[in-house]
Amino acid sequence: MRLLILATAAVLLLLQVSAVGSARTEPLLGGWNPIKNLSDPYVREIAEFAVKTHNDNAKTGLLLNKVVKGETQIVSGTNYRLVVEVKDGADTKSFEALVWDKQWEHFRRLSSFKAVQGNA
């Protein structure tokens, strides 16, 4: 009987710990979190900056169509990892852009801009 009570208590404790872990709704500090509104004007501004900076550096003429996917990471500022769909002449291509933004300092830097297959 004592063993049954201990086993039941252990199972209940495990269920409670599991429920607490799965109920977490706040973002993981330092981790990547999905952007809920990809059409937010500030997200669009970050994407436009990424495409323009890439165009200036690579001497290309890509035009932003839309932001397909995005995540943010809180650091000393915010990292934006965006998958953008662009027009390259008649072709449509997708790129992953990583932009570091410190809005309060009016600082923004394109860290990477690389081609991805499809809409990743």
C-alpha positions as CSV (number, residue, x, y, z in Angstrom):
1,M,0.0,0.0,0.0
2,R,2.8,2.4,0.9
3,L,4.5,1.7,-2.5
4,L,1.3,2.5,-4.3
5,I,1.0,5.9,-2.5
6,L,4.6,6.7,-3.3
7,A,4.2,5.8,-6.9
8,T,1.0,7.9,-7.2
9,A,2.7,10.8,-5.6
10,A,5.7,10.5,-8.0
11,V,3.4,10.4,-11.0
12,L,1.4,13.5,-9.8
13,L,4.7,15.4,-9.2
14,L,5.9,14.5,-12.7
15,L,2.6,15.6,-14.3
16,Q,2.8,18.9,-12.4
17,V,6.4,19.6,-13.5
18,S,5.5,18.7,-17.1
19,A,2.4,21.0,-17.1
20,V,4.4,24.0,-15.7
21,G,7.1,23.5,-18.4
22,S,4.6,23.3,-21.2
23,A,2.6,26.3,-20.0
24,R,5.5,28.7,-20.5
25,T,4.3,31.6,-22.7
26,E,7.0,34.2,-22.2
27,P,9.9,34.3,-24.8
28,L,13.1,32.5,-24.0
29,L,15.6,35.2,-23.1
30,G,18.4,35.2,-25.6
31,G,16.6,32.7,-27.8
32,W,15.0,33.2,-31.2
33,N,11.3,34.0,-31.1
34,P,8.9,34.1,-34.1
35,I,7.6,37.4,-35.3
36,K,3.9,37.3,-35.1
37,N,3.1,40.1,-37.5
38,L,5.3,39.9,-40.6
39,S,3.5,42.9,-42.2
40,D,4.5,45.2,-39.3
41,P,5.9,48.4,-40.8
42,Y,9.1,48.2,-38.7
43,V,9.7,44.6,-39.9
44,R,9.2,45.8,-43.4
45,E,11.7,48.6,-42.8
46,I,14.3,46.1,-41.5
47,A,13.7,44.0,-44.6
48,E,14.1,47.0,-46.9
49,F,17.3,48.0,-45.2
50,A,18.7,44.4,-45.7
51,V,17.9,44.3,-49.4
52,K,19.2,47.9,-50.0
53,T,22.4,47.2,-48.1
54,H,23.0,44.0,-50.0
55,N,22.3,45.8,-53.3
56,D,24.8,48.5,-52.4
57,N,27.5,46.0,-51.3
58,A,27.0,43.4,-54.1
59,K,26.0,45.9,-56.9
60,T,22.7,44.1,-57.5
61,G,19.2,45.4,-58.1
62,L,17.0,43.1,-56.0
63,L,13.5,44.4,-55.1
64,L,11.8,43.3,-52.0
65,N,8.5,41.5,-52.5
66,K,7.6,40.4,-49.0
67,V,8.8,39.0,-45.7
68,V,8.1,35.3,-45.7
69,K,9.3,34.4,-42.2
70,G,10.9,36.2,-39.3
71,E,12.4,35.8,-35.9
72,T,13.9,38.1,-33.3
73,Q,16.6,37.7,-30.7
74,I,17.1,40.1,-27.9
75,V,20.8,40.9,-27.5
76,S,22.3,44.4,-27.0
77,G,19.6,45.5,-29.3
78,T,17.6,43.1,-31.5
79,N,18.7,40.6,-34.1
80,Y,16.2,40.1,-36.9
81,R,16.5,36.9,-38.9
82,L,14.2,37.3,-41.9
83,V,13.5,35.2,-44.9
84,V,12.6,37.7,-47.7
85,E,11.3,37.1,-51.2
86,V,12.8,39.4,-53.8
87,K,12.5,40.0,-57.5
88,D,15.7,39.7,-59.5
89,G,14.6,40.8,-62.9
90,A,12.0,38.3,-63.9
91,D,13.1,35.7,-61.3
92,T,11.8,35.4,-57.7
93,K,14.4,34.4,-55.1
94,S,14.5,33.9,-51.4
95,F,17.3,35.1,-49.0
96,E,17.9,34.9,-45.3
97,A,18.9,38.3,-43.9
98,L,20.4,38.8,-40.4
99,V,20.1,42.4,-39.2
100,W,21.3,43.8,-35.9
101,D,19.3,46.8,-34.8
102,K,19.7,49.2,-31.9
103,Q,16.7,51.5,-32.4
104,W,17.5,53.9,-29.5
105,E,21.0,54.5,-31.0
106,H,19.8,54.7,-34.6
107,F,22.2,51.9,-35.4
108,R,21.6,49.1,-37.9
109,R,23.9,46.6,-39.5
110,L,23.4,43.8,-42.0
111,S,25.3,40.8,-40.6
112,S,24.5,38.3,-43.4
113,F,22.5,37.9,-46.5
114,K,22.4,34.5,-48.1
115,A,20.3,32.6,-50.6
116,V,17.9,30.0,-49.4
117,Q,16.0,27.3,-51.3
118,G,12.3,28.1,-51.6
119,N,10.8,30.0,-48.8
120,A,12.7,28.2,-46.0
